[in-house]
Amino acid sequence: MSNDHSNLPGSNPGTSSRGPQDRAKGDIDELSQKAKRDFDAAKSQARQDVEELGRQAKDKMGEATANARSFAEDQKDLAANQITGVADAIRRVADELEGNDQQTIARYARDLAQGLSKVGSEVQQRDTDDLMGAAESFGRSQPVAFLGAAALTGFVASRFALASAHRRASKATPAPTTARPTGPTATPGLERGDMQ
């Protein structure tokens, strides 16, 4: 018996091994091209997703920046109004001091009020970015004075917040009543078992 398969039905010598190989090669080429197309599509989609995320992040950053600027502008206006209010209060104190024949102290108070009033006007008129730049420049040129001013500002702000909290708490607490309870619990120190 011979191992020659050339005589089997359906086999054609010389073409029997090429057909399946060509089909396999064609299938591999087709799969390779499909994988390349899928990879290119995924790569393109990923690029689009990254660009979209970048746009969304930029939009959110713009929104956050706008909110921060709005908040800073509101705080700037509040600070300017408070500084001007303090200047007005110091002017009133100066008027009272002049009425009490204390002109020297009154003059110092007026000078202080005038300086504070100028600072309040300056804060009100300047842009938030300009104020931040001026604070940075002052901090670089006079670091000790800047730290001292920051500490003083923090101390004043904490005292103001504490005083405001106490005022709110005292307004929220109802006034004590003067009515006294009646009955066996009206006498301090006596309880039901203590009565004889």
C-alpha positions as CSV (number, residue, x, y, z in Angstrom):
1,M,0.0,0.0,0.0
2,S,1.2,3.3,-0.8
3,N,0.7,6.6,1.0
4,D,0.0,8.5,-2.2
5,H,-3.1,10.6,-1.8
6,S,-3.1,11.8,-5.4
7,N,-5.6,9.2,-6.4
8,L,-8.3,10.1,-4.0
9,P,-11.5,11.4,-5.4
10,G,-11.8,15.2,-5.4
11,S,-8.1,15.7,-5.2
12,N,-6.3,17.4,-8.0
13,P,-2.5,17.2,-8.0
14,G,-0.8,20.6,-7.8
15,T,-3.9,22.5,-6.8
16,S,-5.1,20.6,-3.7
17,S,-2.9,22.6,-1.3
18,R,-3.2,26.0,-2.9
19,G,-7.0,26.5,-2.6
20,P,-7.2,26.3,1.2
21,Q,-4.0,28.2,1.6
22,D,-5.2,31.0,-0.7
23,R,-8.5,31.1,1.2
24,A,-6.7,31.2,4.5
25,K,-4.4,33.9,3.3
26,G,-7.4,35.9,1.9
27,D,-9.3,35.4,5.2
28,I,-6.2,36.6,7.2
29,D,-5.8,39.6,4.9
30,E,-9.5,40.4,5.3
31,L,-9.3,40.0,9.1
32,S,-6.2,42.1,9.2
33,Q,-7.9,44.9,7.2
34,K,-11.0,44.7,9.3
35,A,-8.9,44.9,12.5
36,K,-7.0,47.9,11.0
37,R,-10.3,49.6,10.1
38,D,-11.7,48.9,13.6
39,F,-8.5,50.1,15.2
40,D,-8.5,53.3,13.2
41,A,-12.2,53.8,14.0
42,A,-11.5,53.3,17.7
43,K,-8.5,55.6,17.5
44,S,-10.6,58.3,15.8
45,Q,-13.4,57.9,18.3
46,A,-10.9,58.1,21.2
47,R,-9.4,61.3,19.7
48,Q,-12.9,62.8,19.4
49,D,-13.7,61.8,22.9
50,V,-10.5,63.4,24.2
51,E,-11.2,66.6,22.3
52,E,-14.8,66.7,23.6
53,L,-13.5,66.1,27.2
54,G,-11.0,68.9,26.6
55,R,-13.8,71.3,25.4
56,Q,-15.9,70.3,28.4
57,A,-13.0,70.8,30.8
58,K,-12.3,74.2,29.3
59,D,-15.9,75.2,29.6
60,K,-16.0,74.2,33.2
61,M,-12.8,76.0,33.9
62,G,-14.2,79.1,32.3
63,E,-17.4,78.8,34.3
64,A,-15.4,78.3,37.6
65,T,-13.2,81.2,36.7
66,A,-16.2,83.4,36.1
67,N,-17.8,82.3,39.4
68,A,-14.5,83.0,41.2
69,R,-14.2,86.4,39.7
70,S,-17.9,87.2,40.5
71,F,-17.3,86.1,44.1
72,A,-14.1,88.1,44.4
73,E,-15.8,91.2,42.9
74,D,-18.6,90.8,45.5
75,Q,-16.1,90.4,48.3
76,K,-14.2,93.4,47.0
77,D,-17.3,95.5,47.1
78,L,-18.2,94.3,50.6
79,A,-14.6,95.1,51.8
80,A,-14.8,98.6,50.3
81,N,-18.1,99.3,51.9
82,Q,-16.8,98.0,55.3
83,I,-13.7,100.1,55.1
84,T,-15.7,103.2,54.2
85,G,-18.1,102.4,57.1
86,V,-15.1,102.2,59.5
87,A,-13.8,105.5,58.2
88,D,-17.2,107.1,58.8
89,A,-17.3,105.7,62.3
90,I,-13.8,107.0,63.1
91,R,-14.9,110.5,61.7
92,R,-17.8,110.5,64.2
93,V,-15.4,109.5,67.0
94,A,-13.2,112.4,65.9
95,D,-16.2,114.8,66.1
96,E,-16.9,113.6,69.6
97,L,-13.3,114.0,70.6
98,E,-13.2,117.6,69.3
99,G,-16.3,118.3,71.3
100,N,-14.5,117.1,74.4
101,D,-11.4,119.3,73.8
102,Q,-9.2,116.5,72.7
103,Q,-8.1,118.1,69.4
104,T,-4.8,116.2,69.0
105,I,-6.4,112.8,69.2
106,A,-9.3,114.0,67.0
107,R,-6.8,115.1,64.4
108,Y,-5.1,111.7,64.4
109,A,-8.6,110.1,64.1
110,R,-9.5,112.3,61.2
111,D,-6.2,111.5,59.4
112,L,-6.9,107.8,60.0
113,A,-10.5,108.2,58.7
114,Q,-9.3,110.0,55.7
115,G,-6.7,107.3,54.9
116,L,-9.2,104.6,55.3
117,S,-11.7,106.5,53.1
118,K,-9.0,106.7,50.4
119,V,-8.3,103.0,50.7
120,G,-12.0,102.2,50.5
121,S,-12.4,104.3,47.3
122,E,-9.3,102.7,45.8
123,V,-10.6,99.2,46.5
124,Q,-14.0,100.1,45.1
125,Q,-12.6,101.6,41.9
126,R,-9.8,99.1,41.1
127,D,-10.2,95.8,39.3
128,T,-9.9,92.6,41.4
129,D,-6.8,91.5,39.3
130,D,-5.1,94.9,39.9
131,L,-5.7,94.6,43.7
132,M,-4.3,91.0,43.7
133,G,-1.3,92.3,41.8
134,A,-0.8,95.2,44.2
135,A,-1.0,92.8,47.2
136,E,1.5,90.4,45.6
137,S,3.9,93.3,44.9
138,F,3.5,94.7,48.4
139,G,4.1,91.2,49.8
140,R,7.3,90.8,47.8
141,S,8.6,94.2,48.7
142,Q,7.5,94.3,52.4
143,P,7.1,90.7,53.5
144,V,7.1,91.4,57.2
145,A,4.5,94.3,56.9
146,F,2.4,92.1,54.6
147,L,2.4,89.2,57.1
148,G,1.6,91.6,59.9
149,A,-1.3,93.2,57.9
150,A,-2.6,89.7,57.0
151,A,-2.5,88.6,60.7
152,L,-4.2,91.8,61.8
153,T,-6.8,91.4,59.1
154,G,-7.4,87.8,60.1
155,F,-7.7,88.8,63.8
156,V,-10.1,91.7,63.0
157,A,-12.2,89.4,60.7
158,S,-12.4,86.7,63.4
159,R,-13.4,89.2,66.1
160,F,-16.1,90.6,63.7
161,A,-17.4,87.1,62.9
162,L,-17.4,86.1,66.6
163,A,-19.3,89.3,67.5
164,S,-21.8,88.8,64.7
165,A,-22.4,85.2,65.8
166,H,-23.0,86.3,69.4
167,R,-25.4,89.0,68.2
168,R,-27.3,86.5,66.1
169,A,-27.4,84.0,69.0
170,S,-28.7,86.6,71.4
171,K,-31.5,87.6,68.9
172,A,-32.4,84.0,68.4
173,T,-32.7,83.2,72.1
174,P,-36.1,84.2,73.6
175,A,-36.1,86.5,76.6
176,P,-36.5,84.6,79.9
177,T,-39.9,84.7,81.4
178,T,-40.6,86.0,84.9
179,A,-43.5,83.6,85.6
180,R,-42.7,81.1,88.3
181,P,-44.0,77.5,88.3
182,T,-46.6,76.6,90.8
183,G,-47.1,73.3,92.7
184,P,-44.8,71.0,94.5
185,T,-41.8,71.7,92.2
186,A,-42.0,75.5,92.9
187,T,-39.9,75.2,96.0
188,P,-36.2,74.5,95.2
189,G,-34.8,71.5,97.0
190,L,-38.1,69.9,97.8
191,E,-39.2,66.9,96.0
192,R,-42.3,64.7,96.5
193,G,-40.6,62.5,99.0
194,D,-39.3,65.4,101.0
195,M,-42.7,66.8,102.0
196,Q,-43.8,65.8,105.5
